[in-house]
Amino acid sequence: MKKRKVWGCIAAFLAVLLLCCACRVDRSVMLLYYSLGGPFSSRVSVKLTEPEYVEHAVCRMRYEELGENQRLAYRLVYNAIPSHPQKILLPALSEEELTEVMAALRWENPQILCFDASYTFYTVGRACWLLPEYAESAECCRARTGALLARAKEIVNSIPENAGCFEAELCLHDAICGACDYAAGEWANDAYGALVNGHAVCGGYTAAAKLLFDMAGLTSAVVSGTARDVSGQESHIWNAVLLEDDWYYTDVTWDDPVASGEVPAHVSRAYFNVSGAELEKTHAGFTLPAGVQVTGGDENYFIKNGLYCSEDNWRAVLENALCSAIGGSGEIEVKFASLSLFRAAMQVLFSGGGLQTLLQPFLENGPLKCTYSGNDDVCVLHILLQST
């Protein structure tokens, strides 16, 4: 008799489960079904739902390369995060698969604050529970996100009317450099730190660039790897951007104004739209979506603006640049085709009196003070001219 009651209870339980699965009456029962080992249906969350405050298209190349269950997990987490749940039920994934999902979420959605992929998880049957860790309450996070998107929109609206993709990217690049100083601190690894607080590390610069590029309609991706500093290679992150069917690397962090000797801090374009071969001189271990193949091309800053110096034209390029500088900001930045040419030109200009010769036609209104700095890694020369 007892056995009949047990089997009767089990049969009744299964009937309820089937009814709930068919009619979607009770989500909690469905979740229990999954946790007990039932198949995790992709119908749990079919669409990725953008929050009402995300008014722009988001470029999600990493999402497209994830497996089916990983994409489902991505959607479930993205849709749930704004309300800050303690647990999120996902299809069962390996630790490596879940790490890929969380990295994609982190770097493709810089508007997500308070959650930087810090979490724990455990697997039950054919599902797993994700336990996110949040920096602050959902209410504070929404307010902070609103401030970030308002500031980002202000910057995007500063792009000149009728600007092309190159001009738009350059405007955003310079705006980040102007708004942010390189420094650690609260929110320094987020777009909020770069655009609202005004200080960030490479993660903040890169997230800010991704957000602004998305809002401006530029196709871009985040790239992780390492970069060389005085102590060797360290973890680093930057952006890749698609212009005119070619991919380029842009490292806004490394272009941020820094003082060098007597030369005041200045926004550089040394790492604006460079090729893979060029960036490999200082960066390594590139991790990026498979669909991104960085070859470089004519959208490089120096090539695009006639500031690229070859063996045959470097004097003429410098003369034209100096002419423009004296009539404008007083600054020039040019790039040389090779390290040997760069060093030879530096020798001629600053040890052989070549710069004074080039400046001679411009000295009618009085002497000029000249300060300069050179970057051997990318063969870029920066000159600042000031009236004395």
Secondary structure by P-SEA (a helix, b strand, c coil): caaaaaaaaaaaaaaaaaaaaaccccaaaaaaaaaacccccccccccccccccccbbbbccccccccaaaaaaaaaaaacccccccbbbbccccaaaaaaaaaaaaccccccccccccccccccccbbbbbbbbcccaaaaaaaaaaaaaaaaaaaaaccccccaaaaaaaaaaaaaaaccccccccccccccccccccccaaaaaaaaaaaaaaabbbbbbbbbbbbcccccccccccccccccbbbbbccccccbbbccccccccccccccccccccccccccccccccccccccccccccccccccccccaaaaaaaaaaaaaacccbbbbbbccaaaaaaaaaaacccaaaaaaaccccccbbbbbbbccccccbbbbbbbbcc
